[in-house]
Amino acid sequence: MLPMPRSDLLTAGQVAALAGVHRSTVHHWAKDGKLPVSCAVNGIRLFELHTVERFIAQRPTAAPV
């Protein structure tokens, strides 16, 4: 039996959907150390949900044009 995936871990695509950005932006955040990667499995970066939520809440919002 395979272990069930942890529901508190998100892929870069899931983080991107929550943050309203492109997946490559999430990869840049991780590479730049702005968003910590919880673990990497087979080259897939996984992010903890509570860390992502805190990061998104602290991001400055863009000024209206």
RODREN-362488 format. One record per atom (N, C-alpha, C): atom name; x, y, z. Coordinates in Angstrom, 2 decimals, m for minus. Layout:
BEGIN
<atom = CA | c1 = X | c2 = Y | c3 = Z>;
...
***
This chain:
BEGIN
<atom = N | c1 = 0.83 | c2 = m1.18 | c3 = 0.00>;
<atom = CA | c1 = 0.00 | c2 = 0.00 | c3 = 0.00>;
<atom = C | c1 = 0.88 | c2 = 1.25 | c3 = 0.00>;
<atom = N | c1 = 0.56 | c2 = 2.19 | c3 = m0.86>;
<atom = CA | c1 = 1.33 | c2 = 3.43 | c3 = m0.95>;
<atom = C | c1 = 0.89 | c2 = 4.40 | c3 = 0.14>;
<atom = N | c1 = 1.85 | c2 = 5.18 | c3 = 0.68>;
<atom = CA | c1 = 1.45 | c2 = 6.16 | c3 = 1.70>;
<atom = C | c1 = 0.59 | c2 = 7.26 | c3 = 1.08>;
<atom = N | c1 = m0.36 | c2 = 7.75 | c3 = 1.85>;
<atom = CA | c1 = m1.22 | c2 = 8.84 | c3 = 1.39>;
<atom = C | c1 = m0.43 | c2 = 10.14 | c3 = 1.40>;
<atom = N | c1 = m0.61 | c2 = 10.99 | c3 = 0.39>;
<atom = CA | c1 = 0.09 | c2 = 12.27 | c3 = 0.39>;
<atom = C | c1 = m0.44 | c2 = 13.15 | c3 = 1.52>;
<atom = N | c1 = 0.46 | c2 = 13.93 | c3 = 2.09>;
<atom = CA | c1 = 0.07 | c2 = 14.84 | c3 = 3.16>;
<atom = C | c1 = m0.72 | c2 = 16.00 | c3 = 2.56>;
<atom = N | c1 = m1.85 | c2 = 16.30 | c3 = 3.14>;
<atom = CA | c1 = m2.71 | c2 = 17.35 | c3 = 2.60>;
<atom = C | c1 = m2.19 | c2 = 18.74 | c3 = 2.93>;
<atom = N | c1 = m1.21 | c2 = 18.82 | c3 = 3.85>;
<atom = CA | c1 = m0.67 | c2 = 20.13 | c3 = 4.20>;
<atom = C | c1 = 0.55 | c2 = 20.49 | c3 = 3.36>;
<atom = N | c1 = 0.86 | c2 = 19.68 | c3 = 2.36>;
<atom = CA | c1 = 1.96 | c2 = 19.98 | c3 = 1.45>;
<atom = C | c1 = 1.40 | c2 = 20.31 | c3 = 0.08>;
<atom = N | c1 = 1.91 | c2 = 21.39 | c3 = m0.51>;
<atom = CA | c1 = 1.41 | c2 = 21.86 | c3 = m1.80>;
<atom = C | c1 = 2.51 | c2 = 21.83 | c3 = m2.85>;
<atom = N | c1 = 2.13 | c2 = 21.59 | c3 = m4.08>;
<atom = CA | c1 = 3.08 | c2 = 21.69 | c3 = m5.20>;
<atom = C | c1 = 3.19 | c2 = 23.15 | c3 = m5.60>;
<atom = N | c1 = 4.16 | c2 = 23.45 | c3 = m6.44>;
<atom = CA | c1 = 4.34 | c2 = 24.82 | c3 = m6.92>;
<atom = C | c1 = 3.10 | c2 = 25.28 | c3 = m7.68>;
<atom = N | c1 = 2.46 | c2 = 24.40 | c3 = m8.41>;
<atom = CA | c1 = 1.25 | c2 = 24.76 | c3 = m9.14>;
<atom = C | c1 = 0.11 | c2 = 25.13 | c3 = m8.20>;
<atom = N | c1 = m0.02 | c2 = 24.40 | c3 = m7.11>;
<atom = CA | c1 = m1.06 | c2 = 24.70 | c3 = m6.13>;
<atom = C | c1 = m0.77 | c2 = 26.03 | c3 = m5.43>;
<atom = N | c1 = 0.49 | c2 = 26.28 | c3 = m5.11>;
<atom = CA | c1 = 0.88 | c2 = 27.55 | c3 = m4.49>;
<atom = C | c1 = 0.58 | c2 = 28.69 | c3 = m5.45>;
<atom = N | c1 = 0.92 | c2 = 28.50 | c3 = m6.72>;
<atom = CA | c1 = 0.67 | c2 = 29.53 | c3 = m7.73>;
<atom = C | c1 = m0.82 | c2 = 29.86 | c3 = m7.82>;
<atom = N | c1 = m1.66 | c2 = 28.84 | c3 = m7.79>;
<atom = CA | c1 = m3.11 | c2 = 29.06 | c3 = m7.86>;
<atom = C | c1 = m3.59 | c2 = 29.85 | c3 = m6.65>;
<atom = N | c1 = m3.09 | c2 = 29.53 | c3 = m5.47>;
<atom = CA | c1 = m3.48 | c2 = 30.26 | c3 = m4.25>;
<atom = C | c1 = m3.02 | c2 = 31.72 | c3 = m4.29>;
<atom = N | c1 = m1.81 | c2 = 31.93 | c3 = m4.81>;
<atom = CA | c1 = m1.23 | c2 = 33.28 | c3 = m4.81>;
<atom = C | c1 = m1.65 | c2 = 34.10 | c3 = m6.02>;
<atom = N | c1 = m2.23 | c2 = 33.46 | c3 = m7.03>;
<atom = CA | c1 = m2.63 | c2 = 34.17 | c3 = m8.23>;
<atom = C | c1 = m1.45 | c2 = 34.58 | c3 = m9.10>;
<atom = N | c1 = m0.44 | c2 = 33.72 | c3 = m9.14>;
<atom = CA | c1 = 0.76 | c2 = 33.99 | c3 = m9.94>;
<atom = C | c1 = 1.06 | c2 = 32.77 | c3 = m10.81>;
<atom = N | c1 = 2.05 | c2 = 32.91 | c3 = m11.67>;
<atom = CA | c1 = 2.48 | c2 = 31.79 | c3 = m12.51>;
<atom = C | c1 = 3.38 | c2 = 30.87 | c3 = m11.69>;
<atom = N | c1 = 3.38 | c2 = 29.60 | c3 = m12.06>;
<atom = CA | c1 = 4.20 | c2 = 28.61 | c3 = m11.37>;
<atom = C | c1 = 5.68 | c2 = 28.98 | c3 = m11.35>;
<atom = N | c1 = 6.17 | c2 = 29.60 | c3 = m12.41>;
<atom = CA | c1 = 7.58 | c2 = 29.98 | c3 = m12.45>;
<atom = C | c1 = 7.90 | c2 = 31.03 | c3 = m11.38>;
<atom = N | c1 = 6.91 | c2 = 31.86 | c3 = m11.03>;
<atom = CA | c1 = 7.11 | c2 = 32.85 | c3 = m9.97>;
<atom = C | c1 = 7.35 | c2 = 32.14 | c3 = m8.64>;
<atom = N | c1 = 6.61 | c2 = 31.08 | c3 = m8.38>;
<atom = CA | c1 = 6.79 | c2 = 30.30 | c3 = m7.15>;
<atom = C | c1 = 8.19 | c2 = 29.70 | c3 = m7.12>;
<atom = N | c1 = 8.66 | c2 = 29.20 | c3 = m8.25>;
<atom = CA | c1 = 10.01 | c2 = 28.65 | c3 = m8.31>;
<atom = C | c1 = 11.06 | c2 = 29.73 | c3 = m8.03>;
<atom = N | c1 = 10.83 | c2 = 30.93 | c3 = m8.52>;
<atom = CA | c1 = 11.76 | c2 = 32.04 | c3 = m8.24>;
<atom = C | c1 = 11.74 | c2 = 32.39 | c3 = m6.76>;
<atom = N | c1 = 10.56 | c2 = 32.43 | c3 = m6.15>;
<atom = CA | c1 = 10.47 | c2 = 32.71 | c3 = m4.72>;
<atom = C | c1 = 11.27 | c2 = 31.69 | c3 = m3.93>;
<atom = N | c1 = 11.15 | c2 = 30.42 | c3 = m4.30>;
<atom = CA | c1 = 11.87 | c2 = 29.35 | c3 = m3.60>;
<atom = C | c1 = 13.37 | c2 = 29.49 | c3 = m3.83>;
<atom = N | c1 = 13.77 | c2 = 29.73 | c3 = m5.07>;
<atom = CA | c1 = 15.18 | c2 = 29.86 | c3 = m5.41>;
<atom = C | c1 = 15.82 | c2 = 31.04 | c3 = m4.68>;
<atom = N | c1 = 15.06 | c2 = 32.14 | c3 = m4.55>;
<atom = CA | c1 = 15.57 | c2 = 33.34 | c3 = m3.89>;
<atom = C | c1 = 15.48 | c2 = 33.27 | c3 = m2.38>;
<atom = N | c1 = 14.91 | c2 = 32.20 | c3 = m1.84>;
<atom = CA | c1 = 14.81 | c2 = 32.03 | c3 = m0.40>;
<atom = C | c1 = 13.64 | c2 = 32.78 | c3 = 0.23>;
<atom = N | c1 = 12.75 | c2 = 33.30 | c3 = m0.59>;
<atom = CA | c1 = 11.59 | c2 = 34.04 | c3 = m0.08>;
<atom = C | c1 = 10.51 | c2 = 33.11 | c3 = 0.45>;
<atom = N | c1 = 10.39 | c2 = 31.95 | c3 = m0.16>;
<atom = CA | c1 = 9.40 | c2 = 30.96 | c3 = 0.25>;
<atom = C | c1 = 10.12 | c2 = 29.64 | c3 = 0.48>;
<atom = N | c1 = 10.17 | c2 = 29.22 | c3 = 1.75>;
<atom = CA | c1 = 10.92 | c2 = 27.98 | c3 = 2.05>;
<atom = C | c1 = 10.27 | c2 = 26.74 | c3 = 1.46>;
<atom = N | c1 = 11.11 | c2 = 25.87 | c3 = 0.95>;
<atom = CA | c1 = 10.66 | c2 = 24.58 | c3 = 0.43>;
<atom = C | c1 = 10.68 | c2 = 23.60 | c3 = 1.59>;
<atom = N | c1 = 9.57 | c2 = 22.92 | c3 = 1.81>;
<atom = CA | c1 = 9.48 | c2 = 21.96 | c3 = 2.91>;
<atom = C | c1 = 10.30 | c2 = 20.71 | c3 = 2.60>;
<atom = N | c1 = 10.10 | c2 = 20.18 | c3 = 1.41>;
<atom = CA | c1 = 10.87 | c2 = 19.02 | c3 = 0.99>;
<atom = C | c1 = 10.81 | c2 = 18.91 | c3 = m0.52>;
<atom = N | c1 = 11.73 | c2 = 18.15 | c3 = m1.05>;
<atom = CA | c1 = 11.75 | c2 = 17.92 | c3 = m2.49>;
<atom = C | c1 = 11.76 | c2 = 16.41 | c3 = m2.71>;
<atom = N | c1 = 10.81 | c2 = 15.94 | c3 = m3.47>;
<atom = CA | c1 = 10.69 | c2 = 14.51 | c3 = m3.76>;
<atom = C | c1 = 10.78 | c2 = 14.33 | c3 = m5.27>;
<atom = N | c1 = 11.79 | c2 = 13.60 | c3 = m5.71>;
<atom = CA | c1 = 11.98 | c2 = 13.36 | c3 = m7.14>;
<atom = C | c1 = 11.98 | c2 = 14.65 | c3 = m7.95>;
<atom = N | c1 = 12.58 | c2 = 15.70 | c3 = m7.40>;
<atom = CA | c1 = 12.65 | c2 = 16.97 | c3 = m8.10>;
<atom = C | c1 = 11.42 | c2 = 17.84 | c3 = m7.97>;
<atom = N | c1 = 10.41 | c2 = 17.37 | c3 = m7.26>;
<atom = CA | c1 = 9.19 | c2 = 18.14 | c3 = m7.05>;
<atom = C | c1 = 9.30 | c2 = 18.86 | c3 = m5.72>;
<atom = N | c1 = 9.22 | c2 = 20.18 | c3 = m5.76>;
<atom = CA | c1 = 9.29 | c2 = 20.98 | c3 = m4.53>;
<atom = C | c1 = 7.92 | c2 = 21.00 | c3 = m3.89>;
<atom = N | c1 = 7.90 | c2 = 20.78 | c3 = m2.58>;
<atom = CA | c1 = 6.64 | c2 = 20.82 | c3 = m1.84>;
<atom = C | c1 = 6.73 | c2 = 21.90 | c3 = m0.76>;
<atom = N | c1 = 5.63 | c2 = 22.61 | c3 = m0.59>;
<atom = CA | c1 = 5.58 | c2 = 23.74 | c3 = 0.33>;
<atom = C | c1 = 4.51 | c2 = 23.48 | c3 = 1.38>;
<atom = N | c1 = 4.80 | c2 = 23.85 | c3 = 2.63>;
<atom = CA | c1 = 3.83 | c2 = 23.66 | c3 = 3.70>;
<atom = C | c1 = 2.73 | c2 = 24.71 | c3 = 3.58>;
<atom = N | c1 = 1.49 | c2 = 24.26 | c3 = 3.71>;
<atom = CA | c1 = 0.33 | c2 = 25.12 | c3 = 3.54>;
<atom = C | c1 = 0.38 | c2 = 26.33 | c3 = 4.47>;
<atom = N | c1 = 0.69 | c2 = 26.12 | c3 = 5.75>;
<atom = CA | c1 = 0.68 | c2 = 27.26 | c3 = 6.68>;
<atom = C | c1 = 1.76 | c2 = 28.28 | c3 = 6.34>;
<atom = N | c1 = 2.90 | c2 = 27.83 | c3 = 5.82>;
<atom = CA | c1 = 3.96 | c2 = 28.74 | c3 = 5.41>;
<atom = C | c1 = 3.53 | c2 = 29.54 | c3 = 4.19>;
<atom = N | c1 = 2.88 | c2 = 28.88 | c3 = 3.26>;
<atom = CA | c1 = 2.40 | c2 = 29.54 | c3 = 2.04>;
<atom = C | c1 = 1.34 | c2 = 30.59 | c3 = 2.40>;
<atom = N | c1 = 0.41 | c2 = 30.22 | c3 = 3.27>;
<atom = CA | c1 = m0.64 | c2 = 31.16 | c3 = 3.66>;
<atom = C | c1 = m0.04 | c2 = 32.39 | c3 = 4.34>;
<atom = N | c1 = 0.94 | c2 = 32.19 | c3 = 5.20>;
<atom = CA | c1 = 1.59 | c2 = 33.32 | c3 = 5.88>;
<atom = C | c1 = 2.35 | c2 = 34.18 | c3 = 4.87>;
<atom = N | c1 = 3.04 | c2 = 33.55 | c3 = 3.92>;
<atom = CA | c1 = 3.79 | c2 = 34.28 | c3 = 2.90>;
<atom = C | c1 = 2.85 | c2 = 35.14 | c3 = 2.05>;
<atom = N | c1 = 1.73 | c2 = 34.56 | c3 = 1.62>;
<atom = CA | c1 = 0.77 | c2 = 35.28 | c3 = 0.79>;
<atom = C | c1 = 0.18 | c2 = 36.47 | c3 = 1.57>;
<atom = N | c1 = m0.13 | c2 = 36.25 | c3 = 2.84>;
<atom = CA | c1 = m0.72 | c2 = 37.32 | c3 = 3.66>;
<atom = C | c1 = 0.24 | c2 = 38.48 | c3 = 3.85>;
<atom = N | c1 = 1.54 | c2 = 38.20 | c3 = 3.87>;
<atom = CA | c1 = 2.55 | c2 = 39.25 | c3 = 4.09>;
<atom = C | c1 = 3.01 | c2 = 39.93 | c3 = 2.82>;
<atom = N | c1 = 2.63 | c2 = 39.37 | c3 = 1.66>;
<atom = CA | c1 = 3.04 | c2 = 39.99 | c3 = 0.39>;
<atom = C | c1 = 2.36 | c2 = 41.33 | c3 = 0.22>;
<atom = N | c1 = 3.12 | c2 = 42.31 | c3 = m0.23>;
<atom = CA | c1 = 2.48 | c2 = 43.60 | c3 = m0.52>;
<atom = C | c1 = 1.55 | c2 = 43.46 | c3 = m1.72>;
<atom = N | c1 = 0.44 | c2 = 44.13 | c3 = m1.67>;
<atom = CA | c1 = m0.49 | c2 = 44.08 | c3 = m2.81>;
<atom = C | c1 = m0.09 | c2 = 45.16 | c3 = m3.81>;
<atom = N | c1 = m0.37 | c2 = 44.90 | c3 = m5.04>;
<atom = CA | c1 = m0.04 | c2 = 45.85 | c3 = m6.09>;
<atom = C | c1 = m0.97 | c2 = 47.07 | c3 = m6.00>;
<atom = N | c1 = m0.41 | c2 = 48.22 | c3 = m6.25>;
<atom = CA | c1 = m1.21 | c2 = 49.46 | c3 = m6.23>;
<atom = C | c1 = m2.10 | c2 = 49.48 | c3 = m7.46>;
<atom = N | c1 = m3.34 | c2 = 49.94 | c3 = m7.32>;
<atom = CA | c1 = m4.22 | c2 = 50.03 | c3 = m8.49>;
<atom = C | c1 = m3.68 | c2 = 51.02 | c3 = m9.51>;
<atom = N | c1 = m3.89 | c2 = 50.68 | c3 = m10.77>;
<atom = CA | c1 = m3.36 | c2 = 51.54 | c3 = m11.86>;
<atom = C | c1 = m4.43 | c2 = 52.51 | c3 = m12.30>;
***
